[in-house]
Amino acid sequence: METSGGTGNDTYTNSSPSSPRNNNSSRYGLQINPLRFFQAPVSTLLEYSGILGPRPNNSETEALVSDDFNDSSSVTPRSSGNGEVSIRIIGDQDQIGADDDRTIGQIGGAVGPVLVEGGNGNEVGDGERDSGVQARGAVDSGDGNGGSESNRDSTQQRYDIQQVARWIEHILPFSLLLLVVFIRQHLQGFFVTIWITAFMFKSNDILRKQTALKGERRISVLVFYSAVFMLHVIGVYWWFRNDDLLYPLVMIPPKAIPPFWHAMFFILVNDILVRQVAMAFKLALLMYYKNGRGHNFRRQGQMLTLVEYSLLLYRALLPTPVWYRFFLNKDYGSLFSSLTTGLYLTFKLTSVVEKVRSFFAAVKALSRKEIHYGSHATAEQVNAAGDLCAICQEKMHAPILLRCKHIFCEDCVSEWFERERTCPLCRALVRPADLRSFGDGSTSLFFQVF
């Protein structure tokens, strides 16, 4: 490629600086072309994130041009002595300096803008040019090989990523079409699952807020929420009264072998609704301990924890009848069905053992009379401490002396130890790490699928 005359100089100086600015605006300007994103969403996101560089319009020849161009290239500016400048780009196969003794040098690995001033015959001598070419070639020959290898590796890596992105883009429309058809086939199941899940999350927030109100809770509000929770559960089971949705609740396998997605639907719906029933029962406990203070507040937290661990144990057993009926399918052969059923029951047994241990630990904590993080303080100890609770900043009620010798109200420190294990003042470890407490009224939101 040769450019001569004033027009060539203007073209070189005007077009070359603009191309980096355009590349930077597309890559770092955080702009996404909607049409290009619709045609190639994966590649556009990779370019937007900086993993891939922005590709030109002719993307098929990008790799070939960049490899040949970066592998070996040289710039030969030529001055004709009359004010005109010509620039020639040649490769390794050409003899530098053989066809023109005015060659200045070769740039290895990459080509950049070269500024050559010429005119009126004011040129450098041939001997100085040849020595400059030799010296620069000796310096660039060592770095050129390493740069070429790294360029080839990065180009090959970009090419592999582009191929994977194009493969994903080819199968993405068909996959989305299949997903739409699948959702349409199970539209009722998706709607019901999303609805009862959202209702459960909202119910959990309501229960935690009512638990935090302590003595300010209103019985009418608790009764209203309990009725709404139970009516919601009864309505869902009534809607699916013709299905085998109720059999797993009493550990009876369904009558017919359920398909995989039907089995998942039965398990998810039952898992969510039994938590809803447990929340209604927890609201009843809040009614009973409405005005509880001190010992009653601690007992309320222990009861809520026991209910939650009982629920976790029951939820661990709830999917067993459904999967037992699913795996025990004689159509696959007696040996295969018996093997898969036995493996599932073995895995289930190992997970249920942990839930049983947690349940008995909660029962043991409820039956324990003494306070495992301290003892009741005497009147002399309360007077010495100042008879002022550091948590509520009021006069102490049922004061508790911790193992670190600090004194607090029993209901205040009991609520504190629902979340922490250290003293509120000195941060000394007071409460042993035995069992997670659910005294704040919260319910585990993880789904028990298997």
LOKOL-910143 format. One record per residue (C-alpha): residue number from 1; residue in three letters; x, y, z. Coordinates in steps of 0.05 Angstrom, whole numbers. Last residue first. Example, Ala and Ser with C-alpha at 12.3 -4.5 7.8 and 13.67 -1.06 7.14 Angstrom:
2
+-----+------+--------+--------+--------+
: seq : type :     px :     py :     pz :
+-----+------+--------+--------+--------+
:   2 :  SER :    273 :    -21 :    143 :
:   1 :  ALA :    246 :    -90 :    156 :
+-----+------+--------+--------+--------+
//
This chain:
450
+-----+------+--------+--------+--------+
: seq : type :     px :     py :     pz :
+-----+------+--------+--------+--------+
: 450 :  PHE :   -704 :   -691 :    959 :
: 449 :  VAL :   -738 :   -624 :    947 :
: 448 :  GLN :   -734 :   -591 :   1015 :
: 447 :  PHE :   -737 :   -517 :    996 :
: 446 :  PHE :   -697 :   -468 :   1038 :
: 445 :  LEU :   -739 :   -414 :   1071 :
: 444 :  SER :   -728 :   -435 :   1143 :
: 443 :  THR :   -780 :   -401 :   1187 :
: 442 :  SER :   -769 :   -340 :   1230 :
: 441 :  GLY :   -806 :   -328 :   1295 :
: 440 :  ASP :   -748 :   -291 :   1329 :
: 439 :  GLY :   -738 :   -351 :   1375 :
: 438 :  PHE :   -711 :   -392 :   1317 :
: 437 :  SER :   -648 :   -411 :   1356 :
: 436 :  ARG :   -589 :   -449 :   1326 :
: 435 :  LEU :   -566 :   -503 :   1373 :
: 434 :  ASP :   -503 :   -513 :   1414 :
: 433 :  ALA :   -453 :   -456 :   1406 :
: 432 :  PRO :   -447 :   -439 :   1480 :
: 431 :  ARG :   -473 :   -372 :   1504 :
: 430 :  VAL :   -423 :   -330 :   1543 :
: 429 :  LEU :   -364 :   -313 :   1497 :
: 428 :  ALA :   -338 :   -246 :   1522 :
: 427 :  ARG :   -360 :   -186 :   1482 :
: 426 :  CYS :   -348 :   -139 :   1542 :
: 425 :  LEU :   -414 :   -102 :   1540 :
: 424 :  PRO :   -467 :   -141 :   1500 :
: 423 :  CYS :   -437 :   -207 :   1524 :
: 422 :  THR :   -424 :   -257 :   1467 :
: 421 :  ARG :   -466 :   -311 :   1433 :
: 420 :  GLU :   -509 :   -266 :   1389 :
: 419 :  ARG :   -575 :   -270 :   1351 :
: 418 :  GLU :   -626 :   -302 :   1399 :
: 417 :  PHE :   -576 :   -284 :   1453 :
: 416 :  TRP :   -598 :   -212 :   1451 :
: 415 :  GLU :   -672 :   -230 :   1459 :
: 414 :  SER :   -654 :   -270 :   1521 :
: 413 :  VAL :   -611 :   -212 :   1546 :
: 412 :  CYS :   -669 :   -164 :   1542 :
: 411 :  ASP :   -721 :   -213 :   1570 :
: 410 :  GLU :   -676 :   -230 :   1629 :
: 409 :  CYS :   -658 :   -159 :   1645 :
: 408 :  PHE :   -582 :   -150 :   1647 :
: 407 :  ILE :   -524 :   -162 :   1695 :
: 406 :  HIS :   -450 :   -168 :   1677 :
: 405 :  LYS :   -407 :   -218 :   1716 :
: 404 :  CYS :   -374 :   -250 :   1654 :
: 403 :  ARG :   -414 :   -313 :   1668 :
: 402 :  LEU :   -478 :   -273 :   1662 :
: 401 :  LEU :   -519 :   -249 :   1720 :
: 400 :  ILE :   -593 :   -245 :   1700 :
: 399 :  PRO :   -641 :   -193 :   1727 :
: 398 :  ALA :   -716 :   -209 :   1730 :
: 397 :  HIS :   -734 :   -136 :   1713 :
: 396 :  MET :   -678 :    -85 :   1715 :
: 395 :  LYS :   -696 :    -12 :   1717 :
: 394 :  GLU :   -690 :     19 :   1648 :
: 393 :  GLN :   -635 :     33 :   1598 :
: 392 :  CYS :   -662 :    -23 :   1553 :
: 391 :  ILE :   -594 :    -55 :   1539 :
: 390 :  ALA :   -550 :    -30 :   1596 :
: 389 :  CYS :   -601 :    -50 :   1648 :
: 388 :  LEU :   -600 :     -4 :   1708 :
: 387 :  ASP :   -599 :    -30 :   1780 :
: 386 :  GLY :   -530 :      2 :   1791 :
: 385 :  ALA :   -484 :    -60 :   1787 :
: 384 :  ALA :   -474 :    -62 :   1862 :
: 383 :  ASN :   -549 :    -56 :   1874 :
: 382 :  VAL :   -562 :   -115 :   1826 :
: 381 :  GLN :   -508 :   -158 :   1860 :
: 380 :  GLU :   -537 :   -144 :   1929 :
: 379 :  ALA :   -608 :   -161 :   1905 :
: 378 :  THR :   -585 :   -228 :   1878 :
: 377 :  ALA :   -575 :   -244 :   1805 :
: 376 :  HIS :   -609 :   -303 :   1770 :
: 375 :  SER :   -559 :   -347 :   1735 :
: 374 :  GLY :   -518 :   -347 :   1670 :
: 373 :  TYR :   -513 :   -373 :   1599 :
: 372 :  HIS :   -547 :   -441 :   1609 :
: 371 :  ILE :   -606 :   -413 :   1646 :
: 370 :  GLU :   -634 :   -469 :   1689 :
: 369 :  LYS :   -699 :   -506 :   1677 :
: 368 :  ARG :   -678 :   -548 :   1617 :
: 367 :  SER :   -739 :   -582 :   1588 :
: 366 :  LEU :   -741 :   -535 :   1528 :
: 365 :  ALA :   -666 :   -544 :   1514 :
: 364 :  LYS :   -675 :   -620 :   1515 :
: 363 :  VAL :   -732 :   -616 :   1465 :
: 362 :  ALA :   -690 :   -573 :   1419 :
: 361 :  ALA :   -632 :   -622 :   1424 :
: 360 :  PHE :   -680 :   -678 :   1409 :
: 359 :  PHE :   -702 :   -643 :   1345 :
: 358 :  SER :   -630 :   -627 :   1324 :
: 357 :  ARG :   -611 :   -700 :   1331 :
: 356 :  VAL :   -671 :   -722 :   1290 :
: 355 :  LYS :   -654 :   -673 :   1235 :
: 354 :  GLU :   -583 :   -701 :   1231 :
: 353 :  VAL :   -610 :   -772 :   1225 :
: 352 :  VAL :   -657 :   -751 :   1169 :
: 351 :  SER :   -600 :   -734 :   1122 :
: 350 :  THR :   -566 :   -802 :   1129 :
: 349 :  LEU :   -633 :   -838 :   1121 :
: 348 :  LYS :   -650 :   -800 :   1057 :
: 347 :  PHE :   -585 :   -823 :   1024 :
: 346 :  THR :   -600 :   -895 :   1042 :
: 345 :  LEU :   -673 :   -889 :   1019 :
: 344 :  TYR :   -649 :   -861 :    952 :
: 343 :  LEU :   -598 :   -916 :    943 :
: 342 :  GLY :   -650 :   -970 :    958 :
: 341 :  THR :   -699 :   -940 :    909 :
: 340 :  THR :   -647 :   -936 :    854 :
: 339 :  LEU :   -626 :  -1008 :    864 :
: 338 :  SER :   -697 :  -1035 :    867 :
: 337 :  SER :   -716 :   -998 :    804 :
: 336 :  PHE :   -655 :  -1024 :    767 :
: 335 :  LEU :   -664 :  -1096 :    789 :
: 334 :  SER :   -739 :  -1098 :    776 :
: 333 :  GLY :   -734 :  -1070 :    707 :
: 332 :  TYR :   -744 :  -1000 :    680 :
: 331 :  ASP :   -819 :  -1010 :    672 :
: 330 :  LYS :   -822 :  -1034 :    744 :
: 329 :  ASN :   -819 :   -963 :    771 :
: 328 :  LEU :   -799 :   -959 :    844 :
: 327 :  PHE :   -761 :   -894 :    833 :
: 326 :  PHE :   -824 :   -850 :    828 :
: 325 :  ARG :   -863 :   -885 :    883 :
: 324 :  TYR :   -805 :   -877 :    931 :
: 323 :  TRP :   -795 :   -806 :    906 :
: 322 :  VAL :   -866 :   -787 :    925 :
: 321 :  PRO :   -867 :   -825 :    992 :
: 320 :  THR :   -800 :   -794 :   1013 :
: 319 :  PRO :   -814 :   -721 :    997 :
: 318 :  LEU :   -846 :   -708 :   1067 :
: 317 :  LEU :   -792 :   -740 :   1110 :
: 316 :  ALA :   -745 :   -680 :   1111 :
: 315 :  ARG :   -805 :   -634 :   1118 :
: 314 :  TYR :   -826 :   -670 :   1181 :
: 313 :  LEU :   -757 :   -662 :   1212 :
: 312 :  LEU :   -752 :   -589 :   1192 :
: 311 :  LEU :   -822 :   -577 :   1222 :
: 310 :  SER :   -803 :   -607 :   1288 :
: 309 :  TYR :   -741 :   -563 :   1287 :
: 308 :  GLU :   -785 :   -502 :   1275 :
: 307 :  VAL :   -835 :   -520 :   1329 :
: 306 :  LEU :   -778 :   -531 :   1380 :
: 305 :  THR :   -748 :   -463 :   1363 :
: 304 :  LEU :   -815 :   -428 :   1372 :
: 303 :  MET :   -823 :   -463 :   1439 :
: 302 :  GLN :   -753 :   -443 :   1462 :
: 301 :  GLY :   -765 :   -371 :   1442 :
: 300 :  GLN :   -831 :   -370 :   1481 :
: 299 :  ARG :   -797 :   -400 :   1542 :
: 298 :  ARG :   -746 :   -344 :   1542 :
: 297 :  PHE :   -803 :   -293 :   1539 :
: 296 :  ASN :   -841 :   -330 :   1594 :
: 295 :  HIS :   -780 :   -328 :   1640 :
: 294 :  GLY :   -771 :   -254 :   1632 :
: 293 :  ARG :   -834 :   -224 :   1604 :
: 292 :  GLY :   -895 :   -254 :   1572 :
: 291 :  ASN :   -953 :   -209 :   1555 :
: 290 :  LYS :   -970 :   -242 :   1488 :
: 289 :  TYR :   -943 :   -311 :   1506 :
: 288 :  TYR :  -1008 :   -348 :   1488 :
: 287 :  MET :  -1023 :   -304 :   1429 :
: 286 :  LEU :   -951 :   -312 :   1404 :
: 285 :  LEU :   -961 :   -387 :   1409 :
: 284 :  ALA :  -1022 :   -381 :   1364 :
: 283 :  LEU :   -980 :   -342 :   1314 :
: 282 :  LYS :   -931 :   -399 :   1315 :
: 281 :  PHE :   -987 :   -447 :   1296 :
: 280 :  ALA :  -1005 :   -404 :   1236 :
: 279 :  MET :   -932 :   -404 :   1216 :
: 278 :  ALA :   -931 :   -480 :   1221 :
: 277 :  VAL :   -990 :   -484 :   1174 :
: 276 :  GLN :   -954 :   -441 :   1123 :
: 275 :  ARG :   -892 :   -485 :   1130 :
: 274 :  VAL :   -936 :   -545 :   1114 :
: 273 :  LEU :   -960 :   -507 :   1052 :
: 272 :  ILE :   -891 :   -494 :   1023 :
: 271 :  ASP :   -865 :   -565 :   1028 :
: 270 :  ASN :   -932 :   -593 :   1003 :
: 269 :  VAL :   -930 :   -549 :    942 :
: 268 :  LEU :   -857 :   -563 :    927 :
: 267 :  ILE :   -864 :   -639 :    935 :
: 266 :  PHE :   -926 :   -645 :    892 :
: 265 :  PHE :   -897 :   -600 :    837 :
: 264 :  MET :   -831 :   -639 :    835 :
: 263 :  ALA :   -869 :   -704 :    828 :
: 262 :  HIS :   -911 :   -675 :    772 :
: 261 :  TRP :   -847 :   -653 :    737 :
: 260 :  PHE :   -817 :   -722 :    742 :
: 259 :  PRO :   -879 :   -760 :    720 :
: 258 :  PRO :   -920 :   -790 :    777 :
: 257 :  ILE :   -927 :   -866 :    785 :
: 256 :  ALA :  -1000 :   -875 :    803 :
: 255 :  LYS :  -1031 :   -884 :    872 :
: 254 :  PRO :   -986 :   -833 :    906 :
: 253 :  PRO :   -943 :   -859 :    964 :
: 252 :  ILE :   -972 :   -853 :   1034 :
: 251 :  MET :   -932 :   -814 :   1086 :
: 250 :  VAL :   -992 :   -778 :   1116 :
: 249 :  LEU :   -977 :   -712 :   1080 :
: 248 :  PRO :   -954 :   -753 :   1019 :
: 247 :  TYR :  -1026 :   -772 :   1004 :
: 246 :  LEU :  -1055 :   -702 :   1002 :
: 245 :  LEU :  -1029 :   -681 :    933 :
: 244 :  ASP :  -1053 :   -743 :    896 :
: 243 :  ASP :  -1097 :   -701 :    851 :
: 242 :  ASN :  -1173 :   -691 :    852 :
: 241 :  ARG :  -1170 :   -643 :    911 :
: 240 :  PHE :  -1122 :   -596 :    875 :
: 239 :  TRP :  -1165 :   -534 :    885 :
: 238 :  TRP :  -1186 :   -557 :    954 :
: 237 :  TYR :  -1113 :   -563 :    974 :
: 236 :  VAL :  -1099 :   -492 :    952 :
: 235 :  GLY :  -1160 :   -464 :    987 :
: 234 :  ILE :  -1146 :   -499 :   1052 :
: 233 :  VAL :  -1075 :   -471 :   1055 :
: 232 :  HIS :  -1099 :   -400 :   1040 :
: 231 :  LEU :  -1154 :   -406 :   1091 :
: 230 :  MET :  -1103 :   -427 :   1143 :
: 229 :  PHE :  -1057 :   -368 :   1131 :
: 228 :  VAL :  -1115 :   -318 :   1129 :
: 227 :  ALA :  -1144 :   -345 :   1195 :
: 226 :  SER :  -1076 :   -340 :   1230 :
: 225 :  TYR :  -1066 :   -269 :   1204 :
: 224 :  PHE :  -1133 :   -247 :   1231 :
: 223 :  VAL :  -1124 :   -281 :   1298 :
: 222 :  LEU :  -1056 :   -247 :   1307 :
: 221 :  VAL :  -1085 :   -179 :   1289 :
: 220 :  SER :  -1143 :   -188 :   1338 :
: 219 :  ILE :  -1095 :   -209 :   1393 :
: 218 :  ARG :  -1054 :   -145 :   1388 :
: 217 :  ARG :   -979 :   -147 :   1398 :
: 216 :  GLU :   -948 :    -92 :   1440 :
: 215 :  GLY :   -919 :   -140 :   1492 :
: 214 :  LYS :   -870 :   -171 :   1443 :
: 213 :  LEU :   -870 :   -129 :   1379 :
: 212 :  ALA :   -811 :   -170 :   1352 :
: 211 :  THR :   -854 :   -232 :   1345 :
: 210 :  GLN :   -905 :   -195 :   1304 :
: 209 :  LYS :   -851 :   -170 :   1257 :
: 208 :  ARG :   -822 :   -239 :   1249 :
: 207 :  LEU :   -890 :   -269 :   1233 :
: 206 :  ILE :   -906 :   -216 :   1181 :
: 205 :  ASP :   -839 :   -226 :   1147 :
: 204 :  ASN :   -851 :   -302 :   1144 :
: 203 :  SER :   -920 :   -291 :   1116 :
: 202 :  LYS :   -891 :   -248 :   1059 :
: 201 :  PHE :   -842 :   -303 :   1041 :
: 200 :  MET :   -898 :   -355 :   1043 :
: 199 :  PHE :   -944 :   -314 :    999 :
: 198 :  ALA :   -889 :   -306 :    947 :
: 197 :  THR :   -878 :   -382 :    947 :
: 196 :  ILE :   -954 :   -395 :    944 :
: 195 :  TRP :   -960 :   -351 :    882 :
: 194 :  ILE :   -898 :   -376 :    846 :
: 193 :  THR :   -918 :   -448 :    855 :
: 192 :  VAL :   -990 :   -436 :    834 :
: 191 :  PHE :   -970 :   -398 :    771 :
: 190 :  PHE :   -918 :   -448 :    750 :
: 189 :  GLY :   -966 :   -507 :    761 :
: 188 :  GLN :  -1022 :   -472 :    722 :
: 187 :  LEU :   -976 :   -457 :    663 :
: 186 :  HIS :   -947 :   -527 :    658 :
: 185 :  GLN :   -956 :   -537 :    582 :
: 184 :  ARG :   -947 :   -462 :    570 :
: 183 :  ILE :   -883 :   -461 :    610 :
: 182 :  PHE :   -856 :   -520 :    569 :
: 181 :  VAL :   -875 :   -486 :    503 :
: 180 :  VAL :   -840 :   -422 :    524 :
: 179 :  LEU :   -778 :   -461 :    546 :
: 178 :  LEU :   -777 :   -498 :    479 :
: 177 :  LEU :   -778 :   -432 :    442 :
: 176 :  LEU :   -723 :   -405 :    486 :
: 175 :  SER :   -680 :   -465 :    470 :
: 174 :  PHE :   -694 :   -457 :    396 :
: 173 :  PRO :   -673 :   -384 :    398 :
: 172 :  LEU :   -610 :   -400 :    440 :
: 171 :  ILE :   -583 :   -457 :    397 :
: 170 :  HIS :   -548 :   -413 :    345 :
: 169 :  GLU :   -527 :   -360 :    395 :
: 168 :  ILE :   -495 :   -413 :    439 :
: 167 :  TRP :   -455 :   -438 :    379 :
: 166 :  ARG :   -435 :   -367 :    362 :
: 165 :  ALA :   -410 :   -355 :    433 :
: 164 :  VAL :   -370 :   -420 :    432 :
: 163 :  GLN :   -338 :   -400 :    365 :
: 162 :  GLN :   -322 :   -330 :    391 :
: 161 :  ILE :   -289 :   -358 :    453 :
: 160 :  ASP :   -246 :   -404 :    410 :
: 159 :  TYR :   -226 :   -346 :    364 :
: 158 :  ARG :   -208 :   -303 :    423 :
: 157 :  GLN :   -163 :   -358 :    450 :
: 156 :  GLN :   -130 :   -367 :    382 :
: 155 :  THR :   -117 :   -293 :    377 :
: 154 :  SER :    -89 :   -291 :    448 :
: 153 :  ASP :    -43 :   -349 :    432 :
: 152 :  ARG :    -20 :   -320 :    365 :
: 151 :  ASN :     -7 :   -252 :    397 :
: 150 :  SER :     33 :   -284 :    453 :
: 149 :  GLU :     75 :   -322 :    401 :
: 148 :  SER :     86 :   -260 :    359 :
: 147 :  GLY :    107 :   -219 :    419 :
: 146 :  GLY :    157 :   -271 :    440 :
: 145 :  ASN :    187 :   -273 :    370 :
: 144 :  GLY :    189 :   -198 :    362 :
: 143 :  ASP :    222 :   -184 :    428 :
: 142 :  GLY :    290 :   -212 :    408 :
: 141 :  SER :    288 :   -187 :    336 :
: 140 :  ASP :    269 :   -116 :    356 :
: 139 :  VAL :    337 :    -95 :    383 :
: 138 :  ALA :    377 :   -125 :    325 :
: 137 :  GLY :    329 :    -96 :    274 :
: 136 :  ARG :    337 :    -27 :    305 :
: 135 :  ALA :    412 :    -31 :    300 :
: 134 :  GLN :    411 :    -57 :    228 :
: 133 :  VAL :    360 :     -6 :    204 :
: 132 :  GLY :    397 :     51 :    237 :
: 131 :  SER :    463 :     30 :    205 :
: 130 :  ASP :    430 :     28 :    137 :
: 129 :  ARG :    400 :     97 :    147 :
: 128 :  GLU :    466 :    128 :    168 :
: 127 :  GLY :    501 :     99 :    108 :
: 126 :  ASP :    447 :    123 :     60 :
: 125 :  GLY :    452 :    195 :     83 :
: 124 :  VAL :    394 :    231 :    114 :
: 123 :  GLU :    351 :    274 :     70 :
: 122 :  ASN :    343 :    348 :     54 :
: 121 :  GLY :    325 :    340 :    -20 :
: 120 :  ASN :    274 :    396 :    -21 :
: 119 :  GLY :    226 :    358 :     22 :
: 118 :  GLY :    219 :    307 :     75 :
: 117 :  GLU :    189 :    298 :    143 :
: 116 :  VAL :    169 :    229 :    164 :
: 115 :  LEU :    121 :    216 :    222 :
: 114 :  VAL :    106 :    142 :    231 :
: 113 :  PRO :     39 :    117 :    259 :
: 112 :  GLY :     43 :     48 :    289 :
: 111 :  VAL :     54 :    -22 :    263 :
: 110 :  ALA :     59 :    -82 :    309 :
: 109 :  GLY :    103 :   -144 :    319 :
: 108 :  GLY :    170 :   -118 :    293 :
: 107 :  ILE :    178 :    -46 :    265 :
: 106 :  GLN :    227 :    -44 :    207 :
: 105 :  GLY :    272 :     13 :    190 :
: 104 :  ILE :    289 :     74 :    148 :
: 103 :  THR :    285 :     47 :     77 :
: 102 :  ARG :    319 :     97 :     29 :
: 101 :  ASP :    360 :     43 :     -5 :
: 100 :  ASP :    300 :     18 :    -43 :
:  99 :  ASP :    289 :    -51 :    -72 :
:  98 :  ALA :    341 :    -85 :    -29 :
:  97 :  GLY :    332 :    -44 :     34 :
:  96 :  ILE :    290 :    -94 :     69 :
:  95 :  GLN :    287 :   -158 :     27 :
:  94 :  ASP :    214 :   -178 :     21 :
:  93 :  GLN :    191 :   -243 :     53 :
:  92 :  ASP :    187 :   -212 :    121 :
:  91 :  GLY :    129 :   -167 :    102 :
:  90 :  ILE :    121 :    -99 :     69 :
:  89 :  ILE :     84 :    -35 :     86 :
:  88 :  ARG :    101 :     25 :     41 :
:  87 :  ILE :     96 :     98 :     59 :
:  86 :  SER :    107 :    153 :      7 :
:  85 :  VAL :    125 :    226 :     22 :
:  84 :  GLU :    124 :    284 :    -27 :
:  83 :  GLY :    162 :    348 :    -15 :
:  82 :  ASN :    204 :    343 :    -79 :
:  81 :  GLY :    258 :    297 :    -52 :
:  80 :  SER :    222 :    232 :    -65 :
:  79 :  SER :    218 :    212 :      7 :
:  78 :  ARG :    202 :    140 :     24 :
:  77 :  PRO :    171 :    112 :     88 :
:  76 :  THR :    180 :     38 :     95 :
:  75 :  VAL :    138 :      7 :    149 :
:  74 :  SER :    148 :    -65 :    168 :
:  73 :  SER :    104 :   -124 :    183 :
:  72 :  SER :    113 :   -193 :    212 :
:  71 :  ASP :     64 :   -235 :    251 :
:  70 :  ASN :     18 :   -177 :    269 :
:  69 :  PHE :     -9 :   -166 :    200 :
:  68 :  ASP :    -13 :   -238 :    179 :
:  67 :  ASP :    -48 :   -257 :    244 :
:  66 :  SER :    -93 :   -195 :    245 :
:  65 :  VAL :   -115 :   -205 :    173 :
:  64 :  LEU :   -132 :   -278 :    183 :
:  63 :  ALA :   -168 :   -267 :    249 :
:  62 :  GLU :   -211 :   -210 :    223 :
:  61 :  THR :   -229 :   -243 :    157 :
:  60 :  GLU :   -295 :   -273 :    181 :
:  59 :  SER :   -313 :   -212 :    223 :
:  58 :  ASN :   -323 :   -167 :    163 :
:  57 :  ASN :   -360 :   -112 :    201 :
:  56 :  PRO :   -306 :   -105 :    252 :
:  55 :  ARG :   -303 :   -140 :    319 :
:  54 :  PRO :   -300 :   -104 :    386 :
:  53 :  GLY :   -249 :   -138 :    431 :
:  52 :  LEU :   -271 :   -198 :    470 :
:  51 :  ILE :   -270 :   -206 :    545 :
:  50 :  GLY :   -283 :   -131 :    554 :
:  49 :  SER :   -352 :   -137 :    586 :
:  48 :  TYR :   -386 :   -103 :    526 :
:  47 :  GLU :   -349 :   -148 :    478 :
:  46 :  LEU :   -372 :   -210 :    515 :
:  45 :  LEU :   -443 :   -181 :    519 :
:  44 :  THR :   -443 :   -169 :    444 :
:  43 :  SER :   -417 :   -239 :    430 :
:  42 :  VAL :   -473 :   -270 :    472 :
:  41 :  PRO :   -529 :   -227 :    442 :
:  40 :  ALA :   -512 :   -237 :    368 :
:  39 :  GLN :   -568 :   -213 :    323 :
:  38 :  PHE :   -610 :   -178 :    376 :
:  37 :  PHE :   -548 :   -147 :    408 :
:  36 :  ARG :   -525 :   -123 :    340 :
:  35 :  LEU :   -591 :    -89 :    328 :
:  34 :  PRO :   -592 :    -58 :    398 :
:  33 :  ASN :   -521 :    -30 :    392 :
:  32 :  ILE :   -492 :    -31 :    462 :
:  31 :  GLN :   -457 :     30 :    491 :
:  30 :  LEU :   -414 :     27 :    554 :
:  29 :  GLY :   -364 :     78 :    525 :
:  28 :  TYR :   -307 :     30 :    540 :
:  27 :  ARG :   -315 :    -18 :    483 :
:  26 :  SER :   -354 :     20 :    430 :
:  25 :  SER :   -324 :     88 :    448 :
:  24 :  ASN :   -254 :     59 :    454 :
:  23 :  ASN :   -258 :     28 :    385 :
:  22 :  ASN :   -282 :     94 :    354 :
:  21 :  ARG :   -226 :    132 :    387 :
:  20 :  PRO :   -175 :     82 :    364 :
:  19 :  SER :   -200 :     90 :    292 :
:  18 :  SER :   -200 :    166 :    292 :
:  17 :  PRO :   -125 :    174 :    300 :
:  16 :  SER :   -112 :    137 :    234 :
:  15 :  SER :   -163 :    170 :    190 :
:  14 :  ASN :   -140 :    242 :    192 :
:  13 :  THR :    -65 :    235 :    192 :
:  12 :  TYR :    -63 :    182 :    138 :
:  11 :  THR :   -114 :    214 :     92 :
:  10 :  ASP :    -82 :    282 :     98 :
:   9 :  ASN :    -14 :    254 :     81 :
:   8 :  GLY :    -41 :    216 :     22 :
:   7 :  THR :    -74 :    279 :     -5 :
:   6 :  GLY :    -10 :    317 :      0 :
:   5 :  GLY :     25 :    269 :    -46 :
:   4 :  SER :     37 :    195 :    -43 :
:   3 :  THR :      5 :    136 :    -12 :
:   2 :  GLU :     31 :     66 :    -22 :
:   1 :  MET :      0 :      0 :      0 :
+-----+------+--------+--------+--------+
//
